[in-house]
Amino acid sequence: MNNLPVVRSPWRIVILLLGFTFLYAPMLMLVIYSFNSSKLVTVWAGWSTRWYGELLRDDAMMSAVGLSLTIAACAATAAAILGTIAAVVLVRFGRFRGSNGFAFMITAPL
């Protein structure tokens, strides 16, 4: 079914690991340094959850988090509804004038 050639190179795993390291190592370092007890980001002073406590006590920050979660929930709901409608249109109506452009617009962000 698939006519694409399969690459059987030992370098394939090395490149894959380097790519994943490039993508995920900064996120891992961010999580590790979020537990730093120092005020300076560049100086490691030991493990602490002090800054998480400060974050949870800040009313403005918690208000911003609540607003962000509300916007995220609205956006996810709207995307699910619009995606369902678009899928029904593509399946139910099949080929119609402009269906290629419609399908392209739906799949372009992927």
C-alpha positions as CSV (number, residue, x, y, z in Angstrom):
1,M,0.0,0.0,0.0
2,N,2.9,2.4,0.8
3,N,5.4,2.9,-2.1
4,L,7.8,5.0,-0.1
5,P,11.3,3.6,0.4
6,V,12.2,2.4,3.9
7,V,15.5,3.9,5.2
8,R,17.4,1.3,7.2
9,S,20.3,3.3,8.5
10,P,21.8,3.1,12.0
11,W,22.1,6.9,11.9
12,R,18.3,7.1,11.9
13,I,18.1,6.4,15.7
14,V,20.9,8.8,16.4
15,I,19.2,11.6,14.5
16,L,15.9,10.8,16.2
17,L,17.5,10.9,19.6
18,L,19.2,14.2,18.8
19,G,15.9,15.7,17.6
20,F,14.0,14.6,20.7
21,T,16.8,15.9,22.9
22,F,16.8,19.3,21.1
23,L,13.0,19.5,21.6
24,Y,12.6,18.2,25.2
25,A,15.8,19.1,27.0
26,P,14.9,22.8,27.4
27,M,11.5,21.9,28.8
28,L,13.1,19.4,31.3
29,M,15.6,22.1,32.4
30,L,12.8,24.6,32.9
31,V,11.0,22.1,35.2
32,I,14.2,21.4,37.1
33,Y,15.1,25.0,37.6
34,S,11.5,25.9,38.7
35,F,12.4,24.2,42.0
36,N,15.4,26.4,42.5
37,S,15.4,28.2,45.9
38,S,17.5,31.1,44.7
39,K,16.1,34.4,43.4
40,L,18.6,34.2,40.5
41,V,17.9,31.8,37.7
42,T,21.5,31.2,36.9
43,V,22.6,30.3,40.5
44,W,21.5,27.0,41.8
45,A,20.8,27.2,45.6
46,G,19.0,23.9,46.2
47,W,15.6,22.3,45.9
48,S,12.6,24.3,47.1
49,T,8.9,24.8,46.4
50,R,9.0,28.3,47.7
51,W,8.3,30.0,44.4
52,Y,5.3,27.7,43.8
53,G,3.9,29.0,47.2
54,E,4.5,32.6,46.1
55,L,2.8,31.9,42.9
56,L,-0.3,30.4,44.5
57,R,-0.5,33.4,47.0
58,D,-0.4,36.0,44.2
59,D,-4.0,37.0,43.5
60,A,-3.2,38.7,40.2
61,M,-1.4,35.7,38.9
62,M,-4.2,33.3,39.9
63,S,-6.7,35.6,38.2
64,A,-4.6,35.4,35.1
65,V,-4.4,31.6,35.3
66,G,-8.2,31.4,35.7
67,L,-8.7,33.7,32.6
68,S,-6.3,31.6,30.6
69,L,-8.0,28.4,31.5
70,T,-11.4,29.9,30.6
71,I,-10.1,31.1,27.2
72,A,-8.5,27.7,26.6
73,A,-11.8,25.9,27.4
74,C,-13.8,28.2,25.1
75,A,-11.2,27.7,22.3
76,A,-11.2,23.9,22.7
77,T,-15.0,23.8,22.7
78,A,-15.3,26.0,19.6
79,A,-12.6,23.9,17.8
80,A,-14.3,20.7,18.6
81,I,-17.7,22.0,17.3
82,L,-16.2,23.5,14.1
83,G,-14.2,20.4,13.5
84,T,-17.2,18.2,13.9
85,I,-19.2,20.3,11.5
86,A,-16.4,20.3,8.9
87,A,-16.0,16.5,9.2
88,V,-19.8,16.1,8.7
89,V,-19.7,18.3,5.6
90,L,-16.7,16.4,4.1
91,V,-18.3,13.0,4.7
92,R,-21.9,13.8,4.0
93,F,-21.5,15.9,0.8
94,G,-18.4,14.2,-0.6
95,R,-17.4,16.0,-3.8
96,F,-18.7,19.5,-4.3
97,R,-17.5,22.7,-5.9
98,G,-14.6,23.9,-3.8
99,S,-14.3,20.7,-1.8
100,N,-10.5,20.5,-2.5
101,G,-10.0,24.0,-1.1
102,F,-12.2,23.2,1.8
103,A,-10.3,20.1,2.6
104,F,-7.0,22.0,2.2
105,M,-8.1,24.7,4.7
106,I,-9.1,22.1,7.2
107,T,-5.9,20.0,7.0
108,A,-3.4,22.9,6.5
109,P,-2.9,23.6,10.2
110,L,-1.9,20.0,10.8
